[in-house]
Amino acid sequence: MQPVPPMPPGPAGSEGPKGILWAFVPFLTFGLGTPFSFLYAAIRRGSKNLGVTAAGYGIALAGCLALTSSDGVIPAAFGTMLTMTLWVAGTAHAFAVRSSVFPPEIPRNRINQHAIEVAKYRRTLREEARTLAAEDPALAHELRIGRPDAPRTYDDGGLVDVNHVPSDIIAALPGMDAELAERVVRVRETQGPFVSAEEMAVDADLPPDILTQLSEYSIFLP
């Protein structure tokens, strides 16, 4: 049995950093633009937390300006120190949250390619599960291959054991519906388990155009 390839990793984001200029606003404005930059981020992301952060920076900046404009030397010096601290902290904070404010965008072609890779991976899992079931049906039953209605840890790629699952699981197969699934279950109960999708389609009088899809996702364990 050939080993199953690893699960394809998720699609990577677009190249190049975003939001660098936005993150530099607090630094370039000596902290005066920090409340406005975070307010923009809050509106862009629809984030209440960023809105509260913007308000906090605004209040802190107003306090610093009030202190630095006072006549006393000590309050003015303290205000200057706080302003510099706010300048550095705002800049560091902006760079820290930049990736969440400007998340990397994934090009559509990469998303499509990833979907294709995942579909092929799931097909490989189904093929391996079928091979295992043919070689060791008892093990297949123990692993609950084709039994999405039962607790299990084995990933069979989405197979459905038509001979053992309830009708609602059969109804979820491609091309099937509740009426066809009930028909399959009635035939199964009166004539016994099926051996193939072709036999099921004939005995249950299923539409012939869904046979290919049924064959892809169905399995028939004894």
C-alpha positions as a Python dict, from the first residue, in 0.01 Angstrom:
ca = {
    (1, 'M'): (0, 0, 0),
    (2, 'Q'): (141, 335, -104),
    (3, 'P'): (181, 590, 177),
    (4, 'V'): (-69, 875, 176),
    (5, 'P'): (91, 1213, 99),
    (6, 'P'): (71, 1477, 372),
    (7, 'M'): (-221, 1718, 388),
    (8, 'P'): (-154, 2013, 155),
    (9, 'P'): (-64, 2329, 350),
    (10, 'G'): (-295, 2627, 331),
    (11, 'P'): (-244, 2885, 57),
    (12, 'A'): (21, 3144, 134),
    (13, 'G'): (-62, 3512, 148),
    (14, 'S'): (44, 3768, -108),
    (15, 'E'): (403, 3886, -116),
    (16, 'G'): (512, 4215, 32),
    (17, 'P'): (428, 4386, 361),
    (18, 'K'): (118, 4602, 387),
    (19, 'G'): (36, 4892, 617),
    (20, 'I'): (395, 5005, 664),
    (21, 'L'): (306, 5368, 606),
    (22, 'W'): (12, 5342, 846),
    (23, 'A'): (238, 5195, 1115),
    (24, 'F'): (485, 5482, 1069),
    (25, 'V'): (220, 5751, 1131),
    (26, 'P'): (277, 5764, 1511),
    (27, 'F'): (654, 5790, 1457),
    (28, 'L'): (640, 6051, 1182),
    (29, 'T'): (396, 6270, 1377),
    (30, 'F'): (586, 6241, 1707),
    (31, 'G'): (287, 6059, 1854),
    (32, 'L'): (33, 6328, 1763),
    (33, 'G'): (-120, 6111, 1491),
    (34, 'T'): (-145, 5795, 1702),
    (35, 'P'): (-513, 5837, 1801),
    (36, 'F'): (-611, 5908, 1441),
    (37, 'S'): (-417, 5613, 1300),
    (38, 'F'): (-581, 5373, 1545),
    (39, 'L'): (-920, 5528, 1477),
    (40, 'Y'): (-865, 5454, 1108),
    (41, 'A'): (-768, 5096, 1198),
    (42, 'A'): (-1084, 5058, 1409),
    (43, 'I'): (-1302, 5174, 1121),
    (44, 'R'): (-1115, 4959, 867),
    (45, 'R'): (-1148, 4640, 1074),
    (46, 'G'): (-1477, 4726, 1246),
    (47, 'S'): (-1303, 4663, 1577),
    (48, 'K'): (-1436, 4798, 1906),
    (49, 'N'): (-1108, 4715, 2077),
    (50, 'L'): (-913, 4928, 1833),
    (51, 'G'): (-1171, 5203, 1882),
    (52, 'V'): (-1115, 5193, 2256),
    (53, 'T'): (-741, 5197, 2195),
    (54, 'A'): (-776, 5506, 1976),
    (55, 'A'): (-980, 5679, 2246),
    (56, 'G'): (-720, 5584, 2507),
    (57, 'Y'): (-439, 5731, 2298),
    (58, 'G'): (-648, 6043, 2242),
    (59, 'I'): (-705, 6093, 2614),
    (60, 'A'): (-339, 6026, 2692),
    (61, 'L'): (-228, 6271, 2422),
    (62, 'A'): (-461, 6540, 2552),
    (63, 'G'): (-319, 6493, 2902),
    (64, 'C'): (35, 6517, 2774),
    (65, 'L'): (-38, 6836, 2582),
    (66, 'A'): (-204, 6986, 2886),
    (67, 'L'): (100, 6913, 3101),
    (68, 'T'): (355, 7040, 2851),
    (69, 'S'): (164, 7368, 2808),
    (70, 'S'): (147, 7436, 3181),
    (71, 'D'): (352, 7713, 3339),
    (72, 'G'): (522, 7487, 3591),
    (73, 'V'): (864, 7345, 3503),
    (74, 'I'): (803, 7005, 3663),
    (75, 'P'): (462, 6943, 3503),
    (76, 'A'): (599, 7056, 3167),
    (77, 'A'): (900, 6827, 3198),
    (78, 'F'): (678, 6539, 3307),
    (79, 'G'): (444, 6607, 3014),
    (80, 'T'): (737, 6606, 2772),
    (81, 'M'): (856, 6271, 2909),
    (82, 'L'): (508, 6123, 2878),
    (83, 'T'): (477, 6257, 2523),
    (84, 'M'): (802, 6085, 2423),
    (85, 'T'): (686, 5765, 2591),
    (86, 'L'): (356, 5787, 2405),
    (87, 'W'): (546, 5846, 2082),
    (88, 'V'): (756, 5531, 2123),
    (89, 'A'): (473, 5318, 2261),
    (90, 'G'): (232, 5422, 1988),
    (91, 'T'): (484, 5341, 1717),
    (92, 'A'): (564, 5000, 1867),
    (93, 'H'): (195, 4924, 1914),
    (94, 'A'): (114, 5019, 1555),
    (95, 'F'): (381, 4784, 1418),
    (96, 'A'): (264, 4509, 1654),
    (97, 'V'): (-95, 4515, 1525),
    (98, 'R'): (-14, 4602, 1163),
    (99, 'S'): (-56, 4246, 1036),
    (100, 'S'): (-403, 4221, 1190),
    (101, 'V'): (-510, 4561, 1057),
    (102, 'F'): (-370, 4482, 710),
    (103, 'P'): (-385, 4101, 684),
    (104, 'P'): (-216, 3948, 378),
    (105, 'E'): (-457, 3882, 95),
    (106, 'I'): (-457, 3544, -75),
    (107, 'P'): (-481, 3561, -454),
    (108, 'R'): (-783, 3377, -593),
    (109, 'N'): (-571, 3148, -809),
    (110, 'R'): (-384, 3027, -499),
    (111, 'I'): (-713, 2952, -322),
    (112, 'N'): (-832, 2755, -624),
    (113, 'Q'): (-507, 2564, -649),
    (114, 'H'): (-523, 2477, -281),
    (115, 'A'): (-881, 2352, -325),
    (116, 'I'): (-764, 2126, -608),
    (117, 'E'): (-477, 1990, -398),
    (118, 'V'): (-712, 1918, -105),
    (119, 'A'): (-961, 1743, -336),
    (120, 'K'): (-684, 1523, -476),
    (121, 'Y'): (-563, 1449, -125),
    (122, 'R'): (-914, 1344, -19),
    (123, 'R'): (-937, 1119, -325),
    (124, 'T'): (-611, 953, -223),
    (125, 'L'): (-756, 890, 124),
    (126, 'R'): (-1062, 725, -31),
    (127, 'E'): (-847, 504, -249),
    (128, 'E'): (-638, 395, 49),
    (129, 'A'): (-951, 324, 255),
    (130, 'R'): (-1100, 112, -25),
    (131, 'T'): (-777, -85, -55),
    (132, 'L'): (-769, -145, 318),
    (133, 'A'): (-1134, -253, 321),
    (134, 'A'): (-1076, -499, 38),
    (135, 'E'): (-775, -652, 215),
    (136, 'D'): (-918, -654, 568),
    (137, 'P'): (-1295, -596, 597),
    (138, 'A'): (-1290, -662, 972),
    (139, 'L'): (-1035, -387, 1023),
    (140, 'A'): (-1240, -157, 801),
    (141, 'H'): (-1540, -214, 1027),
    (142, 'E'): (-1329, -150, 1336),
    (143, 'L'): (-1197, 173, 1188),
    (144, 'R'): (-1557, 261, 1093),
    (145, 'I'): (-1467, 330, 733),
    (146, 'G'): (-1766, 483, 560),
    (147, 'R'): (-1941, 559, 887),
    (148, 'P'): (-1959, 938, 935),
    (149, 'D'): (-2251, 872, 1171),
    (150, 'A'): (-2023, 690, 1418),
    (151, 'P'): (-1735, 821, 1634),
    (152, 'R'): (-1399, 747, 1475),
    (153, 'T'): (-1048, 878, 1421),
    (154, 'Y'): (-965, 726, 1081),
    (155, 'D'): (-1004, 967, 789),
    (156, 'D'): (-1144, 778, 489),
    (157, 'G'): (-1172, 1083, 266),
    (158, 'G'): (-1551, 1107, 286),
    (159, 'L'): (-1660, 753, 202),
    (160, 'V'): (-2012, 634, 291),
    (161, 'D'): (-2079, 267, 364),
    (162, 'V'): (-2421, 241, 202),
    (163, 'N'): (-2481, -101, 358),
    (164, 'H'): (-2469, 29, 716),
    (165, 'V'): (-2536, 403, 740),
    (166, 'P'): (-2883, 551, 807),
    (167, 'S'): (-3084, 704, 526),
    (168, 'D'): (-2997, 1067, 608),
    (169, 'I'): (-2629, 994, 542),
    (170, 'I'): (-2713, 829, 209),
    (171, 'A'): (-2931, 1128, 119),
    (172, 'A'): (-2625, 1353, 153),
    (173, 'L'): (-2438, 1167, -123),
    (174, 'P'): (-2400, 1356, -453),
    (175, 'G'): (-2717, 1329, -661),
    (176, 'M'): (-2919, 1168, -385),
    (177, 'D'): (-3213, 1305, -186),
    (178, 'A'): (-3433, 1183, 100),
    (179, 'E'): (-3672, 992, -128),
    (180, 'L'): (-3396, 807, -314),
    (181, 'A'): (-3218, 732, 13),
    (182, 'E'): (-3532, 578, 163),
    (183, 'R'): (-3569, 368, -150),
    (184, 'V'): (-3210, 244, -111),
    (185, 'V'): (-3270, 155, 255),
    (186, 'R'): (-3592, -37, 172),
    (187, 'V'): (-3412, -241, -93),
    (188, 'R'): (-3122, -301, 142),
    (189, 'E'): (-3353, -430, 414),
    (190, 'T'): (-3546, -663, 182),
    (191, 'Q'): (-3271, -791, -47),
    (192, 'G'): (-2966, -765, 174),
    (193, 'P'): (-2646, -559, 138),
    (194, 'F'): (-2529, -426, -196),
    (195, 'V'): (-2197, -522, -350),
    (196, 'S'): (-2145, -221, -578),
    (197, 'A'): (-2282, 114, -681),
    (198, 'E'): (-2399, -40, -1009),
    (199, 'E'): (-2606, -302, -829),
    (200, 'M'): (-2753, -41, -595),
    (201, 'A'): (-2846, 183, -888),
    (202, 'V'): (-3024, -101, -1067),
    (203, 'D'): (-3200, -255, -767),
    (204, 'A'): (-3311, 81, -622),
    (205, 'D'): (-3391, 227, -966),
    (206, 'L'): (-3166, 529, -921),
    (207, 'P'): (-3108, 787, -1196),
    (208, 'P'): (-2822, 665, -1414),
    (209, 'D'): (-2660, 1006, -1435),
    (210, 'I'): (-2563, 1000, -1066),
    (211, 'L'): (-2382, 666, -1082),
    (212, 'T'): (-2036, 816, -1137),
    (213, 'Q'): (-2066, 1043, -834),
    (214, 'L'): (-2206, 763, -620),
    (215, 'S'): (-1918, 536, -718),
    (216, 'E'): (-1668, 802, -606),
    (217, 'Y'): (-1800, 834, -252),
    (218, 'S'): (-1975, 506, -172),
    (219, 'I'): (-1831, 185, -33),
    (220, 'F'): (-2010, -145, 31),
    (221, 'L'): (-1879, -338, 329),
    (222, 'P'): (-2030, -681, 397),
}
